[in-house]
Amino acid sequence: MPSVVGLLEQHELAARRRVDGLREEADRIQAELAAAEEEWQEWTIARRRVGVLLSAPADAGTAGEAPAPVTVAVKQKSQVPVWREGLAWSALPVDYQRIFTTLADRSRLGQGPMTCQEMAASFGMEVVPARVEALRAKAKRLVARGWLAEQQPGRFTLAAGVAGPGGGS
């Protein structure tokens, strides 16, 4: 006949093995849950971003009931006029005005050129590649239209002869 202590040790060992097995299973389920939650968050973000694209303001194209591929494919570009003497900065679309006035303020204060990362931060945007590249595309368009200059790669300032708000142009 086994001893009482021996029987207790057997039951303790069995209980410990069960606890260890359940902990392993719980760890596996926790890892699986974390991965599923991450995937869920990614899909939620994707849906929100598509919603933003589809509900873009009038200058960003037709929003509403059109299917997403059509909406994105026919998205109109903001009309940035070519700079000429006497053309006011207010002729620029709002997003471009924001870039222009920021650089005009820096120029007025003698602070020199600005990078797109610095612009994103000054606008309170997340400084992530998508935001920075969107700003860079707008800044490059302003350079191509004669509003800004890029004397060093990636560093933007007002073009020669262009005056900022209050500067007569």
Phi, psi and omega in degrees: 000131181289154179283158179296319180296320178297318178295318178297320179296320179296315180293322178297316179297316179297318180294320179296318178298319179296317178298315179299317178296316179294322177298316178300315179296319179296319178297317178297316180294320177299316179296317179296319178297317179298317179296318179294320178295320178297315178298318178300314179299318180299317178294323178296316179296316180301315180298317179297318181294320176296320177300320178295316179298319182285339180251025181298154179299169185305324182288351180263006178118186182278124177255168174122231193272352182293147178299148184306313182299323180292316181300313181292320183294327183258013181302124181280144176279148174296141181275109178256112181289154174288134181292139174213158181307131177091349179279123183284148178298337180291352176285348180280150172300156188307313181300323180285324175301319181299314178296312183299312183293327177297314180290327177295318177298316179298318180297315180299325181272001179071029184268352175080190185297165183223142176273165179290329175297317179296320178298313181303315180295318181291335178275356181078017179276161169292131179272080179237156185310319182298315180293315182297317181293325176296318177295319180299318179298319179293317180297319179296323178295320178295325175295312182298331181267002174090006181277323183239166174235149176233080184287332173238142181306126176080004181238118189249146177209174177295146176288155178303132178089347180269128179255146180276187178307132181082358182260006175092002182244000000 
